Amino acid sequence: MRDYLSSNIIIENVIQFKMRGRVAYQGIISSHVAITFSFSKPYNDPSGKGYQRPINKKRSNDFATYLSQGEDSLYTPILLNAAGNWEFHAYSKERPSYGRLVAKKKASLMDGQHRLAGIEEYVKKTDTTLNIPFLAFHYLDEDEEIKLFDIINTKAKGIGTSLSRYLNRNNDDISWIATSLILRPESPFYNKGTLIGKRTKDKNITLQNLYNIVSLLIKKSDLEDLSKEKILSIALFYFNTIKNLLPDKWDDTKSYRLTHIISLNALAIVGNEVINENFLHKSQQPNSSKILSMLENLKQIDWATSGDLKYLKGVSGSKILAQDILNCMK
């Protein structure tokens, strides 16, 4: 049987508590025990009560790589349903919620299968032992188990890529540059960008959008080797120049597509070529007068939302527009 244990597993220093009337346990186990004391119910289980997706090898590999970062690689507890097969024994009457947990059968793993798979891979490669936090319900029936899994994976939304970029701005240069482009008053994106990823009528550019724009601007070029402060300065010069050349089109998102993401990505692709071709390496500055004269050609493009640009979509659309702009400059 999949929940079979050859012998009982004893877990010490466990806290027993109640969550919304349900008895639950919280504690820490070794990684060796963690990869053996639970089982998953696949979505196609013959019982009809399965719900887990197949293991995504890349996700588990990514988590194993994350663990290699050492003390910085923190992670949340795995979530289990003991299904009534675990017994709690308090150490003393004075502390009835603190004691020993005896696992007589494997628990059903509700959340954390990719973490456990990554942990298993990591400990095998490194021959180390980790302390794994867990939270286990004493008993949930199978329908309650499925319902909780569904809530965790559908109702509880992640923080989103934009907020993640913001939180990592001090550890990732492009995140720092993109954040600065939103927060600095001298930036053309100051009143157009949102840090948390939620667009509004006035703020139609997310931090993740700007992360991609900066990435395209410096991609596979000498600009990648510059300091984050220098790259920010170049990005400010480039996009402020475009804003100053086409101020009405920059501000009017409804009538013009100049600041729609497809256009900004195209402009970043163009900037990658134009700036690198006109970069003064001795002074580590772009040739501003030469670039300004080239960007004057942007006025030849019909940026209207009702024009031909409305037919361009996605990455391919940005590449087509970028090539059209470059052709105008030549």
C-alpha positions as CSV (number, residue, x, y, z in Angstrom):
1,M,0.0,0.0,0.0
2,R,1.3,3.5,-0.8
3,D,0.7,4.7,2.7
4,Y,2.6,1.8,4.3
5,L,5.6,2.4,6.6
6,S,7.9,-0.5,7.5
7,S,8.1,1.0,11.0
8,N,6.7,3.9,12.9
9,I,8.4,7.3,12.5
10,I,8.9,9.2,15.7
11,I,9.0,13.0,15.4
12,E,10.1,15.0,18.5
13,N,9.4,18.5,19.6
14,V,6.1,18.9,17.8
15,I,3.5,21.6,18.6
16,Q,-0.1,20.6,18.6
17,F,-2.7,23.3,17.9
18,K,-6.1,23.9,16.4
19,M,-6.8,25.7,13.1
20,R,-10.5,26.6,12.7
21,G,-11.4,23.7,15.0
22,R,-9.1,21.2,13.2
23,V,-6.3,19.6,15.1
24,A,-2.9,20.2,13.4
25,Y,0.7,19.6,14.1
26,Q,3.8,21.8,13.4
27,G,7.4,20.6,13.5
28,I,10.7,19.9,11.8
29,I,12.0,16.7,10.3
30,S,15.2,15.7,8.7
31,S,15.3,15.6,4.9
32,H,15.9,11.8,5.0
33,V,12.5,11.4,6.8
34,A,10.8,14.0,4.7
35,I,11.2,12.2,1.4
36,T,9.9,9.0,2.9
37,F,7.0,9.8,5.2
38,S,4.4,11.0,2.7
39,F,2.8,10.1,-0.7
40,S,1.0,12.0,-3.4
41,K,-2.4,11.3,-4.9
42,P,-2.1,11.7,-8.7
43,Y,-4.9,13.4,-10.6
44,N,-5.7,10.1,-12.4
45,D,-5.8,8.0,-9.3
46,P,-8.2,5.0,-9.7
47,S,-10.1,6.0,-6.6
48,G,-11.3,9.2,-8.3
49,K,-10.0,11.2,-5.4
50,G,-6.6,12.1,-6.8
51,Y,-5.5,15.7,-7.5
52,Q,-1.7,16.1,-7.8
53,R,-0.1,17.0,-11.1
54,P,2.9,15.0,-12.4
55,I,6.2,16.3,-11.1
56,N,7.7,19.0,-13.3
57,K,11.3,18.1,-13.4
58,K,12.4,21.6,-14.2
59,R,10.6,23.0,-11.1
60,S,12.2,20.5,-8.8
61,N,15.7,21.1,-10.4
62,D,15.2,24.8,-10.0
63,F,14.4,24.3,-6.3
64,A,17.5,22.1,-5.9
65,T,19.6,24.9,-7.4
66,Y,17.9,27.4,-5.1
67,L,18.9,25.3,-2.1
68,S,22.6,25.5,-3.2
69,Q,22.5,29.2,-2.2
70,G,23.0,28.1,1.3
71,E,21.6,30.1,4.3
72,D,19.7,32.5,2.0
73,S,17.6,29.7,0.6
74,L,14.6,29.8,2.9
75,Y,11.4,27.9,2.2
76,T,7.9,27.3,3.5
77,P,6.6,24.2,5.3
78,I,5.2,21.3,3.4
79,L,1.5,20.6,4.0
80,L,0.2,17.1,4.9
81,N,-2.9,15.2,5.8
82,A,-2.2,12.6,8.4
83,A,-5.7,11.1,7.9
84,G,-5.9,10.1,11.5
85,N,-2.9,7.8,11.3
86,W,-0.6,9.9,13.5
87,E,-0.7,10.0,17.3
88,F,0.4,12.8,19.5
89,H,1.8,12.3,23.0
90,A,2.5,15.3,25.2
91,Y,5.7,15.3,27.2
92,S,4.0,16.5,30.3
93,K,0.6,17.6,31.6
94,E,1.9,21.0,32.2
95,R,2.6,21.5,28.5
96,P,-0.1,19.5,26.8
97,S,0.5,21.0,23.3
98,Y,4.2,20.1,23.1
99,G,5.3,16.6,22.6
100,R,6.1,13.6,20.4
101,L,4.3,12.6,17.2
102,V,4.1,9.0,16.1
103,A,3.5,8.4,12.4
104,K,2.1,4.9,11.9
105,K,1.4,5.4,8.2
106,K,2.5,7.9,5.5
107,A,0.7,11.2,5.3
108,S,-0.9,12.5,2.1
109,L,1.1,15.3,0.7
110,M,-1.1,18.2,-0.2
111,D,1.4,21.0,-1.0
112,G,5.2,20.8,-1.5
113,Q,5.8,17.9,-3.9
114,H,8.2,19.9,-6.1
115,R,10.0,21.2,-3.0
116,L,10.4,17.6,-1.7
117,A,11.6,16.4,-5.1
118,G,14.1,19.3,-5.2
119,I,15.2,18.5,-1.6
120,E,15.7,14.8,-2.5
121,E,17.9,15.7,-5.5
122,Y,19.9,18.3,-3.5
123,V,20.7,16.0,-0.6
124,K,21.7,13.2,-2.9
125,K,24.1,15.4,-4.8
126,T,25.6,17.1,-1.7
127,D,25.3,14.3,0.8
128,T,23.9,16.7,3.4
129,T,20.9,16.7,5.7
130,L,18.4,19.5,5.9
131,N,15.8,20.4,8.5
132,I,12.4,20.5,6.7
133,P,9.4,22.3,8.3
134,F,6.0,20.7,8.1
135,L,2.4,21.4,9.0
136,A,0.1,18.4,9.2
137,F,-3.6,18.2,9.8
138,H,-4.6,15.3,12.1
139,Y,-7.5,14.4,9.9
140,L,-9.1,15.7,6.7
141,D,-11.4,13.6,4.6
142,E,-10.5,13.2,0.9
143,D,-13.0,15.8,-0.3
144,E,-11.7,18.4,2.2
145,E,-8.2,17.5,1.1
146,I,-9.0,18.2,-2.5
147,K,-10.8,21.4,-1.7
148,L,-7.8,22.8,0.3
149,F,-5.4,21.8,-2.6
150,D,-7.7,23.7,-5.0
151,I,-7.7,26.8,-2.8
152,I,-4.0,26.8,-2.4
153,N,-3.3,26.5,-6.1
154,T,-6.1,28.6,-7.6
155,K,-7.4,31.1,-5.1
156,A,-4.2,32.0,-3.4
157,K,-2.5,34.2,-6.0
158,G,1.3,34.7,-6.2
159,I,2.8,38.1,-5.7
160,G,3.4,38.5,-9.5
161,T,6.6,39.1,-11.4
162,S,6.5,42.9,-11.1
163,L,6.5,42.9,-7.3
164,S,9.1,40.2,-7.3
165,R,11.4,42.4,-9.4
166,Y,10.8,45.2,-6.9
167,L,11.7,43.0,-4.0
168,N,14.9,41.9,-5.7
169,R,16.0,45.3,-6.9
170,N,19.0,45.4,-4.5
171,N,20.2,42.0,-5.8
172,D,19.5,42.3,-9.5
173,D,20.8,45.2,-11.6
174,I,18.1,45.2,-14.2
175,S,15.4,45.1,-11.5
176,W,17.1,48.1,-9.9
177,I,17.2,50.0,-13.2
178,A,13.6,49.2,-14.0
179,T,12.5,50.3,-10.5
180,S,14.4,53.5,-10.8
181,L,12.7,54.3,-14.2
182,I,9.4,54.2,-12.3
183,L,10.3,56.0,-9.1
184,R,12.5,58.8,-10.4
185,P,10.7,62.1,-11.3
186,E,13.1,62.7,-14.2
187,S,12.1,59.5,-15.8
188,P,9.6,59.5,-18.7
189,F,7.9,56.5,-17.1
190,Y,7.5,58.3,-13.7
191,N,3.7,58.8,-14.2
192,K,3.2,55.8,-16.4
193,G,4.7,52.9,-14.4
194,T,3.3,50.6,-11.7
195,L,5.5,48.6,-9.3
196,I,3.0,45.9,-8.4
197,G,1.9,44.9,-11.9
198,K,-1.7,46.2,-11.7
199,R,-2.4,48.4,-14.7
200,T,-4.7,51.5,-14.5
201,K,-5.9,53.9,-17.1
202,D,-2.9,56.2,-16.5
203,K,-0.3,53.7,-15.4
204,N,-0.2,51.2,-18.3
205,I,3.4,50.0,-17.9
206,T,4.4,47.5,-15.3
207,L,7.7,47.0,-13.6
208,Q,8.0,43.6,-15.5
209,N,7.4,45.5,-18.8
210,L,10.3,47.8,-18.0
211,Y,12.5,44.9,-16.9
212,N,12.0,43.5,-20.4
213,I,12.5,46.8,-22.1
214,V,15.8,47.4,-20.3
215,S,16.9,43.8,-21.1
216,L,16.2,44.4,-24.8
217,L,18.0,47.8,-24.7
218,I,21.3,46.2,-23.6
219,K,20.9,42.6,-24.8
220,K,24.1,41.0,-26.2
221,S,26.0,44.3,-26.4
222,D,28.8,46.2,-24.6
223,L,26.1,48.0,-22.7
224,E,25.7,44.9,-20.5
225,D,29.1,45.4,-19.0
226,L,28.4,48.9,-17.8
227,S,27.4,49.8,-14.2
228,K,23.7,49.9,-13.4
229,E,24.0,53.6,-12.8
230,K,25.4,54.1,-16.3
231,I,22.8,51.9,-17.9
232,L,20.0,53.9,-16.1
233,S,21.5,57.1,-17.4
234,I,21.5,55.8,-20.9
235,A,18.0,54.6,-20.7
236,L,16.8,57.9,-19.3
237,F,18.6,59.8,-22.1
238,Y,17.1,57.5,-24.8
239,F,13.5,57.4,-23.7
240,N,13.4,61.1,-22.6
241,T,14.7,62.0,-26.0
242,I,11.8,60.1,-27.6
243,K,9.3,61.7,-25.2
244,N,10.6,65.2,-26.0
245,L,10.4,64.5,-29.7
246,L,6.9,63.3,-29.6
247,P,5.4,64.7,-26.4
248,D,1.7,64.5,-27.4
249,K,2.0,61.0,-28.6
250,W,3.9,60.0,-25.5
251,D,1.2,61.3,-23.1
252,D,-1.9,60.2,-25.1
253,T,-2.1,56.5,-24.7
254,K,-5.7,56.3,-26.0
255,S,-5.0,57.9,-29.4
256,Y,-1.4,56.8,-29.9
257,R,0.5,53.5,-29.5
258,L,3.9,55.1,-28.8
259,T,3.9,54.0,-25.1
260,H,2.0,50.7,-25.7
261,I,4.2,47.8,-24.8
262,I,4.6,46.5,-28.3
263,S,6.0,49.9,-29.3
264,L,8.2,50.3,-26.3
265,N,9.8,46.9,-26.9
266,A,10.4,47.9,-30.5
267,L,12.0,51.1,-29.5
268,A,14.2,49.2,-27.1
269,I,15.3,46.9,-29.9
270,V,16.1,49.9,-32.0
271,G,17.9,51.6,-29.1
272,N,20.1,48.5,-28.7
273,E,21.4,49.0,-32.3
274,V,21.4,52.8,-32.5
275,I,23.1,53.4,-29.1
276,N,25.8,50.7,-29.6
277,E,26.6,52.0,-33.1
278,N,27.0,55.5,-31.6
279,F,28.6,54.9,-28.3
280,L,31.7,56.8,-27.3
281,H,33.8,54.2,-25.5
282,K,36.4,56.7,-24.2
283,S,33.9,58.8,-22.4
284,Q,31.5,55.9,-21.8
285,Q,28.6,58.0,-23.2
286,P,26.3,57.8,-26.2
287,N,26.8,60.3,-29.0
288,S,23.7,62.3,-28.1
289,S,23.7,64.6,-31.1
290,K,24.0,61.8,-33.6
291,I,21.3,59.7,-31.8
292,L,19.0,62.6,-31.6
293,S,19.2,63.2,-35.3
294,M,18.4,59.6,-36.0
295,L,15.5,59.5,-33.6
296,E,14.0,62.5,-35.5
297,N,12.9,59.9,-38.0
298,L,10.4,58.5,-35.5
299,K,8.1,61.3,-36.6
300,Q,7.7,59.5,-39.9
301,I,5.9,56.6,-38.1
302,D,2.2,56.6,-37.9
303,W,1.7,56.0,-34.1
304,A,-2.1,56.4,-34.2
305,T,-4.1,53.6,-32.5
306,S,-6.3,53.6,-35.6
307,G,-3.4,53.2,-38.0
308,D,-1.5,50.1,-39.2
309,L,0.1,49.5,-35.8
310,K,-3.2,48.1,-34.5
311,Y,-2.5,45.0,-36.6
312,L,0.9,44.3,-34.8
313,K,0.8,41.8,-31.9
314,G,3.3,40.3,-29.5
315,V,7.0,39.7,-29.9
316,S,6.8,39.3,-33.7
317,G,4.9,42.6,-33.9
318,S,7.6,44.4,-31.9
319,K,10.3,43.0,-34.2
320,I,8.5,44.1,-37.3
321,L,8.0,47.6,-36.0
322,A,11.6,47.8,-34.9
323,Q,12.8,46.9,-38.4
324,D,10.4,49.5,-39.9
325,I,11.9,52.2,-37.6
326,L,15.5,51.2,-38.5
327,N,14.6,51.3,-42.2
328,C,13.3,54.9,-41.7
329,M,16.6,55.9,-40.0
330,K,18.6,54.5,-43.0
